């Protein structure tokens, strides 16, 4: 099969389309003929040598989410059969013509969606559900602040939280991106380049703060996050792009009875991810089918253009997801 491999740690130019053996599936896995694969920020970190894959995942083939057609099923697989249209969360190996996935990490492609649209869903939707709704316990009527609202994670979080009855605020790096976020459903998007999100949230909530913050920035955002949380608020960390070392006022944490948590999804076991998939299928997939939530694909690239796709990801000029497609 053709696969996009990392020839050595480095910039986008280290990606190369080459031949690799087709994956061999286990009893509880399916083999997917990949039509589209989503690109995510962790792919960039892995390409640079800063995010090693978990055991069992290909060391040199990136890709955490795919969409395509099932062509083979393991002996223990009961739900899927050859010919089924699926999208799947995988631990690696998605940038290839064929990819294996555990049965429980696959979801049906809604009839109204294209394969590139479906490929844009798993990594971000699994991540948002696990962190905002499970760890962050966001409830209908509560408020959520999402940092990086125009990213793939942000697009998913805004739409999911809004559809399930929450007030959503977000930050983004330009007026155009802020407008984009508000069109998706954010009650207010804050341009962090010309406004202090802490002061904006204070004004928007009449000083009460928000119930949950989803943060992928870390570093110098921590003091503002703590000040922006309501009493018994929850801060959920999923990345630390501005650094892992932070200034934290424990007095404020104790006074407001805050919860600070975080997670990394990729290393979790199949049973954990399968449970997220079940929640998504029950509570979010009907909203995709109805159009209440929609995938936002900014641009698709042919697999041969993976270098350009990664350059776009690193530029952070996109709004929504970037997707690779494989010629059928």
Secondary structure, DSSP 4 states (H G I P E B T S, - for coil): -EEEEESSSSSGGGEEEEE-PPP---TTEEEEEEEEEEE-HHHHHHHTTSSPPPTTS-SSB--SEEEEEEEEE-TT--S--TT-EEEEE-SS--SBSEEEEEGGGEEEPPTT--HHHHHTTHHHHHHHIIIIIIIS---TT-EEEEESTTSHHHHHHHHHHHHTT-EEEEEESSHHHHHHHHHHT-SEEEETTTS-HHHHHHHHTTT--EEEEEES--GGGHHHHHHHEEEEEEEEES--TT-S-----HHHHHHTT-EEEE--STTS-HHHHHHHHHHHHHHTHHHHHHTSS---EEEEEEGGGHHHHHHHHHHT--SSEEEEE---
